[in-house]
Amino acid sequence: MRSRLLETGKTTGKSRTSHAQVVEELGRAIVAGTYPVGSILPGDVELAQRFKVSRTVLRETMKTLAAKGMIIAKARVGTRVTERDRWNMFDSEIIAWHFDNGVTEEFLLQLYDIRLAVEPFAAGLVAERASTADIEHLRELAQEMAAPGHTPDSLALADLHFHLAIAEASHNPFMRTLGSLIEAALVGMFRISTPPSQNGFSNIAETHLLIVNAILAGDVEGARKAMEAVIVEGRDHVRDAFASMPKAFA
């Protein structure tokens, strides 16, 4: 399945509900600072007229944004944009809106912090729990990264499939919830780097096969270290890419 961040084209308005469109526009505006933290959103009547939607659609929109932690409604005050540390940063839409706005080096490195905290442990779990079918699937996904003709997006997608398969093979449902964070970190790394043949990604299949081989051997610590090395390499690519450019990519 092609992911939100890897899509090359925007979904057309006709194929989306009014509720989804308003959530998208208001969410992106909040992330971009059009409605800064602490500010009060325009009233329901104004927003309903602006987006040409019913009050019912608008109320559902506000419920959705409130569930993401981005706004809070208070009687006789209005709907206020909350502090960023209250936003649900595991939410795939919030992450996508950050990408729409142009992510910073700090944002991507924070994603790598979370990956380092979780994914090596997940690889260790896979070494303990993976079935023969799990391991064969991981090997196929790692080898796919060596296929010729990859673009940055297609290589990011192949890499994403491998890391999501690791989460799946851990047989821990909580690991699967990290998919949007893993995706954002990988897409960010590939998009700010030069084409794969030029930026040191030529050994990407080899480094991922090291993870698979450790899993096959049942080597928990080896799987953890191999996964950590892959993530650290990605984090280094992010740092190098930002060091070579004057400002964050859009």
N, C-alpha and C positions, 0 to 999 in steps of 0.2 A: 504493500500500500504506500503510495507517495504521501509524504508528510506535508504539513502546513508550511514549514519553513523552507522546504525544498521545492515548493511549487514555483514554477516560473511565471505563471499568469495568475491574475486575480480572479476570484470567483465573481461571476456577473451578478448584478443586483437582482435580476429576474429569478435566479436560481436559489436565492436566499430569502428567508422570512424577514418581515419588517423588524421583528424583535432582534434578530441576529445583526441586521444592518445598523440599528441604533446602538446596540451594545458595542459593535465594532467601532463606530465613529466616536462615541463618547469615551470608550476605553482608550483608544489611540490618542484622543485629545488630552485626556488626563495624564497619560504617560509622557506626552510631548510637552506638558506644562502649560497648555492652553488654558486649562483649569488647574492652577497651582495647588499644591498641598495647603490645606486650610481654607481654601476659597469655597464660596457657596455657589452651587450650580444654579443656572437660571431656573425659574419656576416651571411647574408642569405645563401651564398654558403656553408659555413661550417655547418650550422644548417640543411640545406636541405640534405646534404650528411650524416650527423650524424643520422638523423631520417628517411632517405630514403623516403622522400616525395618531391612533386613538389614545385616549388616556389609559386604556387598559394595556396597550402595548408598552406605553411608557412606564407604567407601574411595574410590569414584568421586567423591563430593562433595568430599572433601579434595583429590583430584587436580585438580579443576576450580578450586577456590579457590587452590590453590598455583600453578596456571598463570596465574591473574590477579595473582599476586604478593602476595596478602593473608595467606598463612600459610606457615609452613615447619615441617616435622617434623624433630625431632632425637631420636636414640636416647637412651633413659633420661631424657629431659627432657619430651617431649610435643610437641604442636603449638602453636607460638607465633604470635600475630598480629604481622605484620611492620610496620615503620615505613611511614607513608603514602607516603613518597617512593619506595617499592618497588612500589606498586600500579600496575597498568596503567590509567592514566587515559584511555586511548583505548578501553577496554572499555565497550560500551554498557550492560551490566548494572551496572557500578560507578557510572556516571554516573546511571543511573535510581535506584539505591539512595540516592545523595546527594539526589536530588529527593524521594524518599520521606521522607527525614529532615529536609527543609527546608534548601534551599541558602542560602548566605550571599552577600552582595555580593561578597566576595573571590573566591568560587568562580566566580561568573558573569563577573566581570571578567577572571579568568585564562583563561576560555574565549575571551573576546574578544581577549585577547593573542595566542592561537594563531590565531584567525581572521585577525587583521591581519597576522600573519607569513606566512600561506599563501594566503588567498583572493584578494588582489589579484594575486599572481603567477599564480594559476590563471586569472584573468580575462584576463591578458595572453597566456597560452598559448592560450586560446580564440580571442582575436583573431588569432592566428597560424595556428591549425589548424582552426577550426570549418568544417564544411560548410554549404551552404545550408540543408539540413534542420535542422542543429543550431541555426542562427540563428533560423529560423522557429519552432522549438519554444520557444526561450528567449523570443521575443517573445510567443508565446501565453501562456506562464506568467507573464510580467510583467503582461500585460493582465488576467489572471485575478485579480490582486490588487485591481484596480479594481472587481470585481463587487460589486453591492450586497448587503447583508445578511450580511456576514461577522461571525462571532464571533471573539473572540481566538484560539481554537483553530483555526478554519478559516482565518484569515488567516495564522497561524503555519505551518499545513500548506502553504498556497499559497506562502509565502515559502521554506519548506524545499524544496519541489519545484524552485523556481528555482535555489537554491544547489547542490542536488545535481546538477541538470542542468549547471551550470557545471563542476562537478568531472568529470562524465562527458564533457563536450565538450572538456575539456583533453586528452583521450586519453592521460592519465597515470594508470595504475591506482593509484598511491600516493595520489593525491588523493581517490579514492573512500573510502579508509579513514578519512577525516576526517568522514564523514557523521554519526556519533553526536555528535561535538563541535559541529558546526554545529547539529544538531537541538537539543541541550541549550541552547545559547546563545539560539536563537530562541524556544524554548518558554519559557525563563526570562524573557526580555524581555517577551513578550506576556502571560504569566500574572501578572506583578507590576504590569502597567500597567492603566489604565482601558480601557473599550471603544474600539475603533479610531477611531470618529468623534470622540472627545473627547481623544485623546492625541497628535495630530500624525502619525498614521500615514496620514492621508488622501492624502498625496502619495507613498505607497509605490510605486505602480505607476510614477509618473513617474521616481523615482530609479533604479528597476531598469531602466526603458527606456533611461536614459542609458547604462547598461552595455551593453545590447544594441546601441544605435546605435554606440557606440565599437567594438564587436566587428565589426559590419557594415562599418564603415569600415576595418577592419584596423588600428585605432589602438591599439597595445599599451599605450602609456603612458596614453592616455585611459581605456582599459578598467580599468587598474589603479587610477587615481585615482577613477574612478566607483565601483568596488567598495569602495575604502577609505572613501569618503564614506558609503556605505550602512552599513558596519560601525561606523564612528565614531558615526553617528547612533543606531544600536542601543545601543552602549555608553553613550551619553549618556542614553538612556531608562532604562537600568538604574540609573545613578547618581541620576537625578532621582527614580525610583520609591523607591529605598531611602532617599533623603534625606527623603521625605515620610512614611515609616512608622517607627514606634518600634522594630520588630524584624523579622528576616527572616521571609518568608512560609513557611507549612508546606506 
